Amino acid sequence: MRSVTTNMAGRARAPRQFHVWISVSLLFFFLRLGHSFYLPGVAPEDFQKGDLLKVKVNKLTSTKTQLPYSYYSIPYCKPNKIVDSAENLGEVLRGDRIENSPYVFKMREPQMCNVVCRVTLNAKTAKEFKEKIDDEYRVNMILDNLPLVVPLKRLDQDSVVYQHGYHVGLKGLYAGTKEEKYFIHNHLTFTVKFHKDPQTETARIVGFEVKPFSVKHDYEGKWSDNTRLTTCDPHAKRTVINSESPQEVEDKKEIIFTYDVEFQESDVKWAYRWDTYLLMADDQIHWFSIVNSLMIVLFLSGMVAMIMLRTLYRDISKYNQLETQEEAQEETGWKLVHGDVFRPPVNSDLLCVYAGTGVQFFGMILVTMMFAVLGFLSPSNRGGLMTAMLLLWVFMGLFAGYAAARLYKTFKGAEWKNIALRTAVTFPAIVFAIFFVLNALIWGQKSSGAVPFGTMFALVVLWFGISVPLVFVGGYVGFRKPALEDPVKTNKIPRQIPEQAWYMNPVFSILIGGILPFGAVFIELFFILTSIWLQQFYYIFGFLFIVFGILVVTCAEITIVLCYFQLCSEDYLWWWRSYLTSGSSALYLFLYAAFYFFTKLQITKPVSGILYFGYMLIASYAFFVLTGTIGFYACFWFTRLIYSSVKID
């Protein structure tokens, strides 16, 4: 008997062990993808004098094309072996391609006129360089996790601003002629700033700058490894930079790539070395605009809240003082539609799906911003923000399934598995389809921004391997909860809706309702678009968190106000209108993105324009789901509150 019992117990435990194994495997996969939560290079590295400093190269970027390319996509000098650095999921999606380079320094040992390599152009390579110069591509490099910057003096001030990376080259008139020529930046003067520890004599890198030059190098005799350049004399510690003899880019032209390195001691401590990069833009206008916008929105929200509280208090008191049925029938207003206000809407299943997806978005953004405010998603962690958002989206599927199933049961639905599946698939499928088309366009341009097949497979595994099961788990838990009971009973026969005033027309009220939520974020939206499309750092997550809070309050209040007016007009079809009222702010977001495209960006290529509007369409769609869900749940809470506060005979 004992052996039989043991075998049966083993059989009973086998499925559990299998589920545990599956869970552990998925958790390991999640942690493997999420290793970017740990900031690369967070631990300061101490360098002794003479230690090797290896410069890494990143993608070539252009604000005109928005198509990144790998550094070695054009014939730059290559090391003996190109080694890719480990990249997280966010870096791959951003198009980062970090590789080693032939630029190697020795700590605190200046170098003059180091020859990297000599390249002879042909028609193809010359054309590639010219195309990159025409499109104003910049070269990005990294040293000790610090991106390379070019210091530029402002014309109107004595201050210095910093530009990400240096231009591949420039185009201009040659030697006073009217013919435009292409010139390449083939000589780089690097400046490595370090903070020295007076006790240990070690140093930490706190700055990485460059000044690019176009120099037509000359040498005597035939080229060899020991050839000395006449335009570069390391013994005299100087480089002859003749602006009248830049290096031209043409077929059969010989280009010699060189560099200088100088080291400067700095008072900036290692913990503050990113301040220079984060303060690249003039942030005075930024701060003033955000504060001004927040004050206006807070003032409007306060007025709306005060009006609503006073009006509702008077309505509820008046309705509760009515003594006879005749008096109640003579009254008009939101109480008259109590028998229809909780009638399930048309396409209630779809509403459940989008409400659940919106809850998933809300949770993802809320937790992401909390991480960002606490400093876990520093700009030094390339790709960390995008990776965090993807992984949080996956795990917030639990709440999406719960919210969708709970609302579905409120509508007296029975097929919770169908709702869970639609919640897990609908929004991601639409986004994935758009993303796949855009990625195919990027791939057709041979850009490094194209997501590789392996990363695509990882995204699909995250979607179907983790997100979908979690949505089903949440749906199961939500459906097992008791259904929310309506505060009033629903009549069997729908009430006829009277003719509405012009300003209560659904299209008009929905479009009006989206203006205020958009007004709460449009100033901050400008800086977000600038950071995305003009390759600048965005770091004021504290203000962004406040703006997000104001957006939530504004969406809730404007939806409640318009819902109240709708019910007072005896129109009880509030379910979808409450979702669309605040969700219509996404339309204004997309229109503003179009305005930004034509006024701030210099994109001329059709593919780049399609990419911009494609990605902004995805962003606007996500914004619609988020704001619509906020407005819907605010109105849902509001209607249940007011109808539970009056006496219904």
N, C-alpha and C positions, 0 to 999 in steps of 0.2 A: 504493500500500500504506500509505503514511504517513497519508493522509487516512482510509482505512478504519479503521486502528488508532486514530486519534484519535476517530473517531465511536463506535467500540465502547467505547473507554475512557470517553467522555462518557456513553454509556448505562449503563455499569457504575457510574459515579459518581453518576448521577442519583438512584437510590434512597437512597444514603447522604446526599446533600445534602437529600433530602426528610426523612429521619429527623432530620438535624441541625436542619432548620428546625422540625420538630415539637417537638424537645427544647428548642430555644431559646424557642419560643412558650410552652410549658408552664412553663419556668423563669421567663419574664417574668411570666406569670400568677401564679405562686407568690410572686414577689417583690412583686408589686402587692398581693396579699392580705396578705402578711406584713410590710407596712411598719410595723406596730405594734411590731416588735422594737426600733425606734428610739424611745427614750423621748420623748414629746412634752414640750417645755419643759425638757429636761434642761439645755440651755445657759442659764445665768442671764441674765436680761434686766436691764440697768441703766436706771433711770428718772431723768430730770432733774426738777427741780421744775417743776410745771405740765404735765408730760406726761399725755396722756389714758390713763386706765385703764378699759378696757371690761369690764364684768361680763357673763359668759355664764350662761345658765340651762340647767339639766339637767332630768331627769325628776322628776315627783312620785312619791314612794315611800311605801309604807305596810307596816308589818310585820303588819298585820291582814289585808290582802287579798293581798299579794305581787304585785299587779298595778300596774306602773308606767304613768304617763300623762305625756304631754308637758306642758310648763309652760303652753303656750297652749291646752290643752284646756279650761281654765276662763278666764273673762273677765278675765285680768290685763292690765295696761297693755302695749301692744305698741309696738315701734319702727316707724318708717316702712316698713321692709322687713325681713322676717324672713329671716335667712340661716342655713342649717344649716352647722355645722362638719363638717369631714371626719371620718368615723368609721371605725374599723377593724372587722374582722369580729367580734372579740370584743365590742366596744361595742354593735354591732347586736344580737347574741345576748343581751346583758345588758339590752337595752331602753333604753340611753342615747340621749337625743336632745338634743344640745348645740346651742343656738341663741343668737343675740345678744339683748340686752335693752336697755331704755331707761335702765338705770342706768349712767351714765358719770361717773367721778370725774376730778379733776385731782390729780396726785401732790403730796402734802404741802400741799394747800390745803383746809382743812376747809370743809365746807358744812353749812348748817343749814336744815332745813325746805324742802328742794327738793320741789316738787310734780311728780309724775310724770304723773298724769292723773286725770280724774274719771270715774267709772263709775256709771250708774244701773241698778240691778238690775231685772229683770223676774221673773216667776214661774219661768221656766226657769233663768236664771242663778243665782237665789237657791237653787234646789233643788240645782244642781250644787255650789255652795259648801258647802251643808249636808251633802251626801253626803260630800264630801272631809273635812269637819271630823269627821263621825261616824266615818269610817274612819281618822282620825288620820294624814292624809297630811302629808308634810313637803315643803317646797320646797328644792330643791338648786340652788346657784349655784356658779360657778367664777370665780376671779380669778387670773390668771397661773398657771393649772394647779393652784391650791390650792382645795380644796372649802370651802364655807362651813360654819362650825361655830357652835354656840351654847354659850357658857361657862356652866356650872352649878356652884354651890358645893355640896359635900357637906354633909349635915346633921351627920354625926358627925365630920367632919374640916374642917380649914381649906383643904384642897386643892380644886382646880377640875377638873371633868371636862368633856369636850366632847361635844356631841351633833351628829350630822350633820343639817344643815339645820334650818329652823324650821317649826313647825306652821302649816298654812294658817289655823287659827283655834282657837277653844276654845268649849266649851259649858258654861254654868253658870247660876246663878240671877241674876235681873235686879233690881237695886235693892231687895234685901231681900224680894222676892216669892218665891212658891213655883213660879213658872213658869220653866222652863228656856228660855234663849235661845241663839242662835248668834251669836258675835262673830268678826270677821275681823281678822287682823293686817295692818293697812294702813299702819303706820308702822314703818320699819326704821331702827335706829341701827347703822350699820356702823362697825367698827374695823379699819383696815388697819395692820398692823404692818410696819415696814420696818427694815432694817439699813443703816446709812449708812456709806459709804466716806469716811473723813476726808480722803483725799488728793484724790479726784476730785469730791467732793460729790454723787456719784450714790448712788442707794439701790436696794436689792433688796427685794422683797416677801417677808416671812417668815411672815405670818399674816393670816387673813381671818375676822373674827368678826362676829356680829350679835346684837342684842337686839331681838326683835319686840314691838310694842305694838299694842293696839287703841285707836284714838283717834277719837272722833266730832268731826271737824273742823268749825269754824264759820267763816263769813265774812260780811262786810257787803255788802249790795246784790246785784246780779246777778253771776253768774259770768263771768269773762273771763280772758284770759291773764295779766293784771296784778293779778288779785284777791289781796289779802292775807288770810291766814288769821288769825283772832283767837286760835286755839289754837296758833299757831306764829309766833314772832317772830324772824326771822333776824338782825335788828339787835341784839336783846338776847341773841342766841346761846343761846336756850333753847326747848325745846318743852314746852308745857303738856300733861302726860300725866295725865289725870284718870281714875283707876280707876273712878270712879262714872259716867263717861260713855263707855263703850266703843262701838265701831262695830258696830251690830247688822246682821245679815244677814236681810233681809226683802224682799218684793216692793215695788218702787218706792222703795227706799232708795237714797240717794246716798252713794257711797263715794269719798273722796279719798285717793289713795295718795301718801305722802310718805316722805322718808328724810333722815337725817343721815349725815355722814361725818366721822370723826375719824381722825387719823393718830398713831400712837405709835411712837417709836423703840425698837428692841429690840436686846438684846445677842446674840440668836440669829443665828448665821450662816446664810447661804443653804443651805449643805450640810446643815444640821441642822433645816431648817424642817419636815420631815415627822415629826420625833420626837413632836411634840404630837399628831398625828393617830394615830400608831401606838401610843401609850401611852394610848389612851382607856379601855381596860379595866384592871381590877386584875390585873396579870400575876403577882403573887406566888403566888397559888393555882395559876395556870397552870403556872408553873415547878416548884413543889413537886410538883404532881400528876404531871407528866410524868416528873420524875426518879424519883419513887417507883414509878411504873408500870414504868419502864425497869429499875430495880433488881430488882423482883420477876420480871419476864420474863427478865432475864439470869440470875438465880439459878436459876429453873426450867429454863432452857435448858441451863445448865451441868450441873445434875443429870441431865437427860435424856441429854446427850452422854456424860457419864461412865459412866452405866449401860449405854448402848448399846455403847460401846467395850469395856468389860470383858466384857459378855456375848458379844458377837460374837467377841472374841478367843478366849474359852474354847470357843465352838462350833466355830470353824474349826480350832483346834488338835485338838479331840477328833475331828472328822470326818477329818482328815488322818492321824491315828494308827491308824485302823481298817485292818486288814490283810486281812481276808477278806470275801467277799461276804455270808457268813452274819451276820457282825457288823454289816455295814451294814444288812442287812434288819431286824435287831432294833432298830435305832435309829429313833427318831421325831424329827420336827422338819422344819425348812425344807429340808433336803437331799433328803427323799423326793419333793418335788414338782418336782425339777429338770427332769423330762421334760415338764412342762406349764406351767412358770412363764412361759415366753416364747411361749405359744400366743396368737395374735392375739385380741383381745377381740371381743365382739359390738358391732356398730356401730363398727368400728375407723375407718371413714372420718370419722364425726362426731367421734371423739376427736382425729383429726389436725387437723380444722378448728378445734376449740376450743383445742388446744395451740398451733397457729400464731397464733390470735387473741390468746391469752394472752401469747405472746412479743412480739407487737406492742404490747400494753398495757404490758408490763414495760419495753420500750425507751422508749416514750413518757414514762412516769412518771419513769424514771431520768434521762433527759436533761432533762426539764422541771425536776426538782428541782435538778439541777446548775446549770442556768441561774438558777433562783431563788436558790439559795445564793450564787452569785457576784454577785447583785444585778442581773441583766439584766431581771428581771421585777418591778420596783419597783411598789408600789401607785400611784405617780404615773402609771404607764403604764396607763390605764384600758383594760381589755379585752385587755391584752397576754398575760396568763396563759392565757386561753381560746383566743386566736388561736394561741399557741405550741403548746398541746396539740393543737389540730386539725391544724396543719401537721405536727407531729411524728408524729401518728397516721398521716397520709397517707404520709409517707416511711418509716415503720417497716413499711409493707406489704411492703417488700423482705424483711425478716427473717421476717415472718409466712409468706410463700410458701415461703421456704427451710425453715423449721422444719416446716411442714405436709408438704411434699413429701418431706423427709428421713425423717420418721417413717412416712409412707405407704409409701415404698420399703422400709423395715424390715419392714413388714407384707406384703411381697411384692406390693404394688399396682402396677398398670401405667398407669392412667388419671390421670396427674398433672395434666392440664389441668382435669379435673372437680374435683379437690381444690382446685386453685388458685382456680377460680371460686367454689366454695362458701366457701372461706376469705375471699375478698374481699367476699362478698355477705351471708353468713348473719348475723353480728353487726350490721353497719351497717344491714341491712334491718330487723331487729327494732327497733333503736333509732330508726331514722328513722320507722318506722310509729307508734311511741308518741309521738315528738316531733311528728309531723304532727297527730295527734289533739289533743295538748295545745295546739299552736299554733293550731288551729282554735278551741278554747275561748277562748284569749286574744284572738284576732281577734274572736270574738263579743262580747267585753266591750269592744271598741274601745280596747284598751290598746296603748301604745307598745311593750310587750314582745313583740308579735306580730312574727315574723320576716317581712320583706317578701319578695315573690316573687323579686326580684333576688338577695337573699342566699340564698334556697332554691336558686336556679339555680346560684349559685357553689358551694354545698355539694355539689350533684350533680356539678358539673364536677370538683371536687376528688376526689370519690369515684370516678367512672368515668373521668375524664381522667388522673388521676395515680395514685391508690391501686390501682385494679384492674390497670393495666399493670405497676406495680411488684410486685404480688403474683405476677403471672405470670412476671416476670423472676426473682424469688426462687425460685419453684417450679421453673422451668427449671434454674437453677443447682443447687438442692438435689437434684433428681431425677437430675442427671448425676453427682452424687457417688456413690461406691460405698456399697452398703447396709451398715449396721452388722451385723456378724456376732454372733449370739448366742453367749455363752460356753459354752452347753450345747446339745445337740440336743433337738429337740422330738419326743415320741412321737407316733405316728400315732393311737393310741387314747387319748382323754382319760381321765385318772385320776378315779375316783369320789371326791368330796369327803365326808369323814366328817361326822357330825352335829356342829354347832358349839355351844359353850357360849352361854348367854344374853347374856353381855357381848360376844361376838364377832358378834352379830347385825348385819348390814350397816347397818340404819337406826340402831341404837343407837351403834355405833362411829363412824359418819359424823357424827352429831349431837354426840357427845362431842369429836370431833376439831376441830370448829370453835370451841370455846369459848376455847382458849388463843390462837389468832391474833386473835380479836376482843378478848380481854383486853389484847392488846398495843397496840391502837389506840383503844379506846373512849373514853379520857379525851381524847385528841387529837381524836377525832371530835366531841366536844361543842363544842370551840372552832371546828372547821371548820363545823359546822352553824350555830353562832351567827353566824359571819362571813357565811355565805350568806343565812340567812333573817332575821337581825336587822340587816342592812346595816352590818356592822362590818368593819374591815380585818383581814386575816390576814397576818402578816408573819414569824412565827418559823419560817422555812423550814429553818433549821439543825436545830432539834429535830424537825421533820417528817421530814427526811432520815434522822435517827437512828432515829426510830420506824419508818420504812419499812424500814430495814435490819433492825431487830428483827423486824418482821413477816415478812420473807423468811426469816430464820433460824428463827423459830417455826413457820411453815408447813412448812418443810422437815423440821424435827426431829419435830414431832408426826405428820406423815405417815409418816416413816421408822419411828418407834416402832410405830405401829398396823399398818403394813405388815409389820413383823417379827413381831408377834404373830399376824397373819393367816397368814403363811407357816408359822409354827411350829404352827399349828392345821391344817396341810395344806390350806389354802384358797388356791388359786393364782389366783383371779380378782381380781387386785390392780389391774388397769389403771384401770378406771373408779372403783373405790373410792378409789384414791390421789388421783384428781382431785376427787372429791366430799368427801373427808375435810376437806381444808383449805378447799375451796370452800364448805362449809356455813357458814363464818363469815359469808358474805353474808346468810344467813337471820337471824342475830343482829343484823347491821347494820340490816336492814330493821325488825326488831322494836324495836330501839333508836330508830330514826327515828320509829316510831309512838309510842313512849313520850315522845320529845322533843316530838312534835306536841301531845300532850294535856297535857303538864306545863309546857312553856316558851312555846309560841306561843298567840296569841289569835285564831287564824283561825276565823271563824264562817261565811263564805260557802262554799257547796258547791263552786263552781268553784275557789276558792283551795285548798280541801282536796284536790280532784282533782289540781290542779297539783302540790301538795306531794308527794303519794304517787306521782304519775306520775314526777316527776323523781327521787325517791328510789328508785323501782323501777329506773330506768335506772342509777343509781349502784350499787345493790346487784347488779344483773346484771353490770356491769363489774367490780365487786369479786370476784364469783364467778369470772369468767373469769381474773382476775389471780391470785388466791390458789390456785385450782384448778390452774392451770398450774405455779405454783411447787411445789406439793406433788407433782404428777405427775412433773416432771422430777427432783425430789429422789429420789423412789421409783424412778424409772427408772435413775438413776445407782447407787442403793444396791443394787438387785437384780443389776445387771450386775457390780457390784464383789464382792459376796459369793459369787456363783456362779462367778466366775472365780478365786476364791481357794481353792476346794476341789477335791480330786481326784475326778473322776467316772469310774467304770470303764465 
